[in-house]
Amino acid sequence: MLTGLTLTEARAGLAARKFSARELAAAHLSAINSLNPKLNAYITVIPAKDVLAAADSSDAHYAAGTARPMEGLPIGIKDLFCTRGVKTTAASKMLADFIPPYESTVTAQLLASGSVFLGKTNLDEFAMGSANINSAAGPVVSPWQRKGDEKAALVPGGSSGGSAAAVAAGLALAATGTDTGGSIRQPAAYCGIVGLKPTYGRCSRWGTIAFASSLDQAGPMTRTVADAALMLEAMAGFDEKDSTSANKPVPAFSKAVGKSVKGLRVGIPAEYRAPGLAPEISAIWEQGIAWLREAGCEIVDVSLPHTRYGLATYYIIAPAECSSNLARYDGVRFGSRAEAPSLDELYERTRAEGFGEEVRNRILMGTYVLSAGYYDAYYLKAQKVRNLIRRDFTEAFEKVDVLLAPTAPSAAFAQGENSSDPVQMYLNDIFTVPASMAGVPALSVPAGLDSQGLPLGLQIIGRHFDEETVLSAGSVIEAAAGFTHKPALFAEAGL
């Protein structure tokens, strides 16, 4: 089944002329047509004639012997990346009709590497959420189902839930995501795929609609660690248009996959053993430790004392930056415009009608912590704590090479189960936020299933700009877990 291939398998098949790029693209368009009405993974599907024309161009490259690294591989693009001539909405009414006249740097590089774009994937509005239920285009439904409870619609995680669901269900070989506090890794764990948040600055943010500028980072969402390495090579690189882009060479990440980890020092952070941690999460974590030990790694207990404040710090800094970034959407300069008799009412109605509830909540929180009288007490203090969190990681990496922890505190939950309690929703990111605050790379790898048959992920965290070691350790977990992703599984479940 062409939609069940990995990126590396598909590339090998195309190079061997076992099938054409047109056939591969057509198979995915057919899957989208069949399953997307139920899953809602895509907001916008690129017209078939355009997708097939891009695939034909890739076939010509293969015929001429000029195939590029991602030649003919059909992928989904999170609807936060601006794509020239293709609607980019950020899953918001505010940008419902926005068609960019330019291409984001990340998507431009993917196109230059030969990728074939299928469409724009769903997300939480402006990337604000952990369940992909805060979308103006409607919630995304996970392709996974609980054993014995097929009627419960599960969340795919967020904010990159559409990308995760598309890859998991066979609606794309891979997809782009963005990670601000865990928005690549957590949905990857919920959907049983691989998600990589690179070091902050590794991938350009230019042309990506901003949520929190000091945290947002693009990354790949794939079926295997090898696929993540391949796709990151195409996405990464210095961009002079982005002042936060790191001027560092892009390594051959693919060479790190499968590399021996004998002698690697793996840190186990004591603070991540949170009280009340689900037994199944603890068990899969212990299993991951055992797998790495068997591969020749040295297991070292470490402490990250300030990461316990990570979530609280994140929910001061991220809303503050969100408040600043989204101020531009006023109906005059940017965004849709509501009808109103005065300028003040124009602003009020435009923002009230254009933004969803979660976005409005975060704008209000951010405006509050930046306001006179509260800036020092909240925002400035949060920045100081962030520096302490970053220092914790720096000191830990003087003793170890990578850290191992759970990706999320639970498996995917059903839509509506936690939505009435915003604090509980925010706690879904408790294990992913610290790495985002520190700007270090982190990889989520599927490590097994819980008692209800739902995937659980383990997270490898590494030093700044050392994605290679992270990928090497992740490939060990992947091989030991033997977690084979088969989109056909979901067809059998009645999707």
C-alpha positions in Angstrom: 0.0 0.0 0.0 1.6 3.2 -1.2 0.1 5.3 1.6 1.8 3.0 4.2 5.3 3.6 3.1 7.9 5.6 5.0 9.7 8.5 3.4 12.9 6.4 2.9 10.9 3.5 1.5 9.0 5.7 -0.9 12.2 7.4 -2.1 13.8 4.0 -2.7 10.8 2.8 -4.6 10.7 5.9 -6.7 14.4 5.6 -7.5 13.9 2.0 -8.5 10.9 2.9 -10.7 8.7 0.5 -8.8 6.0 3.2 -8.9 5.8 6.7 -10.1 5.5 10.0 -8.2 2.2 10.5 -9.9 0.9 7.1 -8.6 2.2 7.9 -5.1 0.5 11.3 -5.1 -2.7 10.0 -6.5 -2.9 7.3 -3.8 -2.6 10.0 -1.1 -5.2 12.2 -2.7 -7.6 9.2 -2.8 -6.9 8.5 0.9 -7.6 12.2 1.7 -10.8 12.1 -0.2 -11.9 9.0 1.7 -10.8 9.7 5.2 -10.4 13.5 5.7 -14.2 14.1 6.0 -14.0 12.0 9.2 -10.6 13.0 10.6 -10.6 16.7 9.5 -6.8 16.5 9.3 -6.6 19.0 6.4 -8.1 22.5 6.3 -7.2 23.0 2.6 -6.4 20.3 0.1 -4.4 21.5 -2.9 -6.3 20.9 -6.2 -5.5 17.4 -7.7 -4.3 18.9 -11.0 -1.6 21.0 -9.2 -0.5 18.1 -7.0 -0.2 15.7 -9.9 1.6 18.3 -12.0 4.2 18.6 -9.2 4.4 14.8 -9.1 4.9 14.7 -12.9 7.8 17.1 -12.6 9.4 14.8 -10.0 9.0 11.9 -12.3 10.9 13.9 -15.0 13.7 14.5 -12.5 13.9 10.7 -11.8 14.0 10.0 -15.5 16.7 12.5 -16.0 18.8 11.3 -13.1 18.5 14.7 -11.3 16.3 13.6 -8.3 16.6 15.7 -5.2 16.6 14.5 -1.6 12.8 14.7 -1.1 11.9 14.2 -4.8 8.3 13.2 -5.4 7.5 12.6 -1.7 4.0 13.8 -0.8 3.7 15.7 2.5 1.3 17.8 4.5 2.1 21.4 5.6 0.8 22.7 8.9 -1.5 25.6 8.1 0.8 28.0 10.0 3.4 28.1 7.2 2.7 30.7 4.5 2.5 29.0 1.1 2.4 31.1 -2.1 -1.0 31.0 -3.7 -2.4 28.5 -1.2 -4.7 29.7 1.5 -3.0 30.0 4.9 -5.5 30.4 7.8 -3.7 29.5 11.1 -7.1 27.7 11.7 -8.6 31.1 12.5 -11.5 33.2 11.2 -9.1 36.1 11.4 -7.2 34.7 8.4 -10.0 32.8 6.7 -9.3 34.3 3.3 -5.6 35.0 3.5 -3.6 33.8 0.4 0.1 34.6 0.9 2.0 36.1 -2.1 5.2 34.6 -0.7 6.6 31.3 0.5 7.9 30.6 4.0 11.6 29.7 4.1 10.9 26.2 5.4 8.3 25.3 2.8 10.5 26.9 0.1 13.4 24.6 1.0 11.1 21.6 1.0 9.9 22.5 -2.5 13.4 23.0 -3.6 14.3 19.5 -2.3 11.5 18.1 -4.5 8.7 17.6 -2.0 5.1 17.4 -3.3 2.6 19.3 -1.2 -0.8 17.8 -0.6 -2.4 20.5 1.4 -2.5 22.5 4.7 -3.1 20.5 7.8 -5.4 21.5 10.7 -4.2 22.9 14.0 -5.3 24.6 17.2 -6.0 28.3 16.3 -2.7 30.2 16.0 -1.0 27.0 17.5 -2.6 27.6 20.9 -3.8 24.3 22.3 -2.8 20.8 23.2 -5.7 18.8 21.7 -6.5 20.4 18.3 -10.0 21.3 19.5 -9.4 25.1 19.2 -9.7 25.3 15.4 -12.1 27.5 13.5 -12.1 24.6 11.0 -13.4 22.2 13.6 -11.6 19.7 15.8 -9.3 17.0 14.4 -10.2 13.3 15.2 -7.4 10.9 15.9 -7.3 7.8 13.7 -6.6 5.8 16.8 -9.4 4.2 18.9 -9.6 2.7 22.4 -10.1 -1.0 22.6 -13.8 -1.6 23.3 -14.7 2.0 23.0 -14.8 2.7 19.2 -17.4 5.4 19.6 -15.2 7.8 21.6 -13.5 10.3 19.3 -9.9 10.8 20.6 -7.9 14.0 20.3 -4.7 13.8 18.2 -2.9 16.2 20.5 -2.0 19.7 19.6 -1.3 22.1 18.2 0.1 20.1 15.3 -2.8 17.6 15.5 -3.7 17.7 11.9 -0.2 16.9 10.8 0.0 14.0 13.3 -3.3 12.6 12.3 -2.5 12.9 8.6 0.7 11.0 9.0 -0.8 8.4 11.3 -3.8 7.7 9.0 -1.8 7.5 5.7 -3.0 10.9 4.4 0.7 12.0 4.0 4.0 10.3 4.2 5.2 13.1 6.5 4.2 16.6 7.6 5.6 19.8 9.0 4.8 20.9 12.5 5.7 23.7 14.8 6.6 23.3 18.5 6.2 26.1 21.0 5.7 24.1 24.2 5.4 20.6 22.8 3.2 21.0 19.8 5.2 18.5 17.7 6.2 16.0 20.3 2.9 15.6 22.2 0.7 15.0 19.1 3.4 12.6 17.8 3.2 10.6 21.0 -0.6 10.6 20.9 -0.7 9.4 17.3 2.1 6.9 17.5 4.5 8.7 15.1 7.9 10.4 15.4 8.1 14.1 16.1 11.3 16.2 16.3 11.7 19.7 17.8 15.0 20.9 16.6 17.2 23.4 18.5 15.7 26.8 18.5 17.2 28.6 15.5 17.9 25.4 13.5 15.0 26.0 11.1 14.0 29.5 9.9 10.8 31.1 11.4 10.4 33.5 8.4 7.0 33.1 6.8 5.6 31.1 9.7 2.7 32.8 11.5 4.0 33.6 14.9 2.6 32.5 18.3 5.5 33.0 20.8 8.6 34.2 18.9 11.2 33.1 21.4 9.8 29.6 21.5 8.3 28.7 18.1 10.4 26.2 16.1 9.5 24.2 13.0 10.2 20.5 12.8 9.3 17.2 11.0 6.6 14.8 11.9 7.2 11.4 10.3 6.8 7.6 10.7 10.4 6.8 11.6 13.5 8.4 13.1 15.3 8.0 9.7 12.5 9.9 8.0 12.8 12.7 10.6 16.5 13.0 9.9 15.9 13.1 6.1 13.2 15.7 6.4 15.2 17.9 8.8 18.1 18.0 6.4 15.7 19.6 3.9 14.0 22.0 6.4 17.0 23.3 8.3 19.5 26.0 7.4 20.6 29.6 8.0 18.2 32.3 6.8 19.3 35.9 6.8 15.7 37.0 6.8 15.2 35.5 10.3 17.2 37.3 13.0 16.9 34.2 15.3 18.2 31.8 12.7 21.5 30.2 13.6 24.3 30.5 11.2 25.5 26.9 11.5 26.0 24.2 8.8 23.4 21.5 8.4 24.9 18.1 9.3 24.0 14.9 7.4 21.5 13.9 10.1 20.7 10.7 8.3 24.1 9.3 9.1 23.4 9.5 12.8 20.4 7.1 12.6 21.5 3.6 13.6 24.8 4.8 14.9 26.2 2.9 18.0 25.3 4.5 21.3 27.7 2.4 23.3 29.2 4.5 26.1 26.5 7.2 25.7 25.6 8.8 29.0 21.8 9.0 29.4 20.4 11.2 32.1 17.2 10.5 34.0 15.8 13.7 35.4 14.4 13.2 38.9 11.9 16.0 38.6 10.1 14.3 35.8 9.0 11.5 38.2 6.0 13.6 39.1 3.7 12.5 41.9 0.7 10.7 40.5 2.5 9.7 37.3 0.4 7.0 35.6 1.9 3.5 36.2 1.9 2.8 32.4 3.9 5.9 31.8 6.4 4.9 34.5 6.6 1.4 33.1 7.3 2.5 29.5 9.9 4.9 30.9 11.7 2.1 32.8 11.5 0.0 29.7 13.2 2.7 27.7 15.9 3.0 30.3 16.5 -0.8 30.0 16.6 -0.7 26.2 19.3 2.0 26.3 21.3 0.2 29.0 21.2 -3.0 26.9 22.5 -0.9 23.9 25.6 0.0 26.0 24.5 3.3 27.4 25.4 4.5 30.9 22.4 5.5 32.9 22.9 8.6 35.2 20.5 10.2 37.6 20.4 14.0 37.1 18.5 16.9 38.6 16.7 19.7 36.7 15.5 21.6 39.8 13.8 24.5 38.1 11.9 22.6 35.5 9.1 22.2 38.0 8.4 25.8 37.3 8.5 25.3 33.6 4.8 25.2 32.9 3.9 28.2 35.0 6.8 30.2 33.4 5.7 29.1 30.0 2.1 30.3 30.6 3.4 33.8 31.4 6.0 34.1 28.6 4.1 32.5 25.7 0.8 34.5 26.2 2.9 37.7 26.6 4.5 37.1 23.3 1.2 36.0 21.8 -0.4 39.3 22.9 2.3 41.3 21.2 2.4 39.2 18.0 -1.4 39.2 17.5 -1.8 42.9 18.1 -1.3 43.4 14.4 -4.6 41.7 13.6 -6.9 44.7 14.0 -8.9 44.6 10.8 -7.1 47.7 9.5 -3.6 46.4 8.7 -4.1 42.7 8.9 -6.9 40.1 9.2 -10.5 40.1 8.4 -12.6 43.2 9.1 -15.9 43.4 11.0 -18.4 46.2 10.1 -18.6 48.9 12.7 -19.7 52.6 13.0 -16.5 53.8 14.7 -12.8 52.9 14.7 -12.9 51.7 18.3 -15.8 49.4 17.6 -14.1 48.2 14.5 -11.1 47.0 16.6 -13.3 45.5 19.2 -15.7 43.6 16.8 -12.9 42.5 14.5 -10.9 40.9 17.3 -13.9 39.5 19.2 -15.3 37.9 16.0 -12.0 36.9 14.4 -10.3 35.2 17.4 -11.6 32.1 19.2 -12.0 31.7 22.9 -8.6 30.2 23.7 -6.8 32.8 21.7 -8.7 35.6 23.4 -7.9 34.1 26.8 -4.2 34.0 26.0 -4.2 37.5 24.6 -5.8 38.7 27.9 -3.3 36.8 30.0 -0.4 38.2 28.0 -1.7 41.8 28.1 -2.1 41.5 31.8 1.4 40.3 32.6 2.9 43.0 30.4 0.8 45.8 31.8 2.2 48.5 34.1 2.4 47.3 37.6 2.6 43.6 36.7 5.5 43.5 34.3 8.1 43.1 37.0 6.1 40.8 39.1 5.2 38.4 36.3 6.9 38.7 33.0 10.4 39.9 34.2 10.4 37.2 37.0 9.3 34.5 34.4 12.3 35.5 32.2 14.6 35.1 35.2 13.2 31.6 35.9 13.6 30.7 32.3 17.3 31.5 32.5 17.5 29.1 35.5 15.7 26.4 33.5 18.2 26.8 30.7 21.1 26.7 33.2 19.7 23.4 34.6 19.9 21.8 31.2 23.4 23.2 30.5 24.7 21.8 33.8 23.0 18.4 33.3 24.7 18.2 29.8 28.1 18.6 31.5 27.4 15.1 33.0 25.4 13.4 30.3 24.9 13.3 26.5 21.1 13.1 26.4 18.1 12.9 28.7 15.3 10.4 28.6 11.8 11.2 29.8 8.1 10.5 28.9 6.7 12.7 26.2 3.2 13.1 27.7 1.7 12.2 31.1 -1.0 10.0 29.5 -2.2 8.5 26.2 -4.7 10.4 24.1 -7.9 11.3 25.8 -11.4 11.7 24.3 -12.7 15.0 23.0 -14.5 16.7 25.8 -12.9 14.8 28.6 -10.6 17.6 29.9 -11.9 20.6 28.0 -13.9 22.0 31.0 -10.6 22.3 33.0 -8.1 24.6 31.3 -5.4 23.8 33.9 -5.7 20.1 33.2 -5.4 20.8 29.5 -2.2 22.8 30.0 -0.7 20.0 32.1 -0.6 17.9 28.9 2.6 19.8 28.1 4.3 19.3 31.5 7.1 17.1 30.1 7.6 19.0 26.8 7.7 22.6 28.0 11.1 22.6 29.7 13.0 21.7 26.6 11.2 24.4 24.7 12.0 27.0 27.4 15.7 26.0 27.1 15.7 25.9 23.3 17.3 22.4 23.2 16.4 19.7 20.6 13.9 16.9 21.6 12.6 13.9 19.8 9.4 11.9 20.6 9.5 8.2 19.6 6.6 5.7 19.9 7.6 3.2 22.5 4.6 1.0 23.0 0.8 0.8 23.6 -1.1 1.2 26.9 -3.8 -1.2 28.1 -6.4 0.4 25.9 -4.3 -0.1 22.8 -3.2 3.6 22.5 0.4 4.7 21.7 2.8 6.0 24.3 5.9 8.0 23.5 9.3 8.5 25.0 11.3 11.7 24.6 15.0 12.1 24.0 16.4 15.6 24.9 19.8 16.7 23.7 22.4 19.5 23.8 21.9 22.6 21.7 22.6 21.8 18.0 23.2 18.1 18.8 20.3 16.6 17.0 22.6 13.9 15.7 23.0 12.3 19.2 19.3 12.7 19.8 18.5 10.8 16.6 21.0 8.1 17.4 19.5 7.4 20.8 16.0 7.7 19.3 16.7 5.1 16.7 17.7 2.7 19.5 14.4 3.2 21.3 12.6 2.8 17.9 14.4 -0.5 17.1 13.9 -2.0 20.5 10.2 -1.1 20.7 9.5 -2.6 17.3 6.7 -0.2 16.9 5.6 -0.6 13.3 3.2 2.0 12.0 0.6 0.6 9.7 -2.1 3.0 8.4 -4.2 -0.1 7.4 -4.8 -0.6 11.1 -7.2 2.3 11.0 -9.1 1.0 8.0 -9.7 -2.1 10.0 -11.1 0.0 12.8 -13.8 1.2 10.4 -12.3 4.6 9.3 
